[in-house]
Amino acid sequence: MAERDTAEEYLEGYAQTLTAACATGRRLTRDELEALRAQGERAAEAGIGLRFLVRAHLAKAQDVQADLRSADHLLAAVEQAVDAFAEGHERAQRLAIRQQEAARREFIDDVLHGRADAGRLAERAGRFGLLFSHAHAVAVAEGPEPYDDGYSVTRGIESSLTARFGDRRILLTTKNGRLICIAPGDETDVLAFFAKQAYAATDGGRVAIGRAHPGVGGVVHSYEEALNALDLAGRMNLEDAVLHAADLLVYPVLTRDRQAMADLVRTVLGPLQQARGGAQPLIDTLTAYFDTGCVSAEAARRLSLSVRAMTYRLERIHKLTGADPGDAVDRYTLQTAVIGARLLDWPEQAL
């Protein structure tokens, strides 16, 4: 009985419209159709399902049929009426979806940039499954192409996360062509799973995971850590598919005093510019040497050089810089300077 009463509110004038149309066999008028669309919009805004309302329209049509002398035109009139009602219902739903998407995008932008009032953000967060009273961590994935919310890659990862973890207050979104996952800081398995799925879905992309931080600002902090890790990976030619900001803290420390690092690079590695071919080949030599644990044979293999050529380059570096890569103290100075050169993009960029 309650359902019937609910439906009746959105069937106002429907029986009269059918009766009038069947009396002459005419089509429904523009005003009648627009009234039905408006009823459909109202029903959608009230959250009433379309299937239930279509059944109510058909049931009402049966009541009208019982009072008609001829029902020859009833089916055509019902078809027009239900179609107009459904159009209004769907139109309102599409508008609601667009509004929800716009609100979600605005919320995400505000959270990731930290540009809105913290209190208001915390109030809005509940609608999107986040509780800022807890710490959160952010993972960012990038691939060979940009991704958006509607892309099959994004939908596939979201489906996998939902199937695996259900409702664990996870927010998956995109920003500037990257995939972003925000999860509670103690849900490390969520971000690990996201990283695995994103790596596979982006055809071997790279994922960076920021540290967990509390509060609204914690999401921004973790997001920036993840972005910095991706940037660092590009500068340092890091090969890991998954990067953890916690494992890369030494690099921000080294560049915190940019001027001091630039001075170190110029002083220690500047003389390498005198070499034939410039400094870059010798910097690459040092990079391979340090990355292989100072094993000349392995470094030579990575550079496609003979061991003899590798030895010659190391001697040349010693002669130009005065620092011996084989000496423990000199090695530390050279390695720090090489890291600084890669971070500062030297010698490509002038210091």
Helices and strands as residue ranges (DSSP letters): H 2-8, H 14-24, H 30-45, H 50-66, H 74-113, H 118-125, G 126-128, E 135-142, H 152-165, E 171-175, E 178-184, H 188-201, E 206-209, E 213-214, H 215-236, E 242-244, G 245-248, H 250-255, H 258-269, G 270-274, H 280-291, H 296-302, H 307-321, H 328-343
